[in-house]
Amino acid sequence: MQGQETGPVRRAGRRIRQRAGSGLRGLPVLRGLRRIRLPRSRRGRRRAYQAVVALTVLALAPATWMNASAGPRVRSVADAPAAPVAIVFGAGLWNGAPSPYLAHRLDAAAALYDRGTVRAVLVTGDNSRDDYDEPDAMRAYLLRHGVPARKIVSDFAGFDTWDSCSRAHRVFGVDRAVLVSQGFHIRRALALCQAAGVDSYGVGVAAKRDVTWAYGGVREIFAAPKAAAEALLRPDPHFLGPHEKGVAEALR
């Protein structure tokens, strides 16, 4: 009985596969792929290879520029050079409190202040919604960790890294700073703040190599071209606003 069923089952399976294959072959994308042919001549293959290499170099050039220009300026809390201000970039909130990644950045900023490396802390983050306020959450965390209120300045329009760097210089008058972020982000922050007019060194805070860390590393690869364009074109931040005296007053 089992042998009698095997033949019809196999024939039915072949018919299903044949129908599926013919259906897939009808898809426009696969029809296009079937038309792709490698060049037959040696010259054609060489040109195709050169084109692939050129596209790869162009794709990796922004990330290479970012790492080459900013790499020597990455330090630790212990050996960061003195500067008037530490700039801490937002990294998300969990139930209104700093995420673990952001908390580590704030811990490093508090340590820089305790060591006397910096005399004030500028916290920059997103407050585009009433129910989401990174700078206030960052400020409250620093207060709990011993940084005096008069030494903390908040930037509520640091919607991305370029905005934070540009506003630090143009709105808050910061010319020199120690930047604080995770290692996967600090080089882009350094490159952009240098382009924005802030002479800066960076503290790359250690991070647990989890899913967030992996996502951050991949995100930086795709963010590099945008960063290169911002460094070259130097656009206005999303919200420029008037000059603010908070940093100058915190340094008195």
Disulfide bonds with the S-S distance in Angstrom:
Cys165-Cys193 2.13
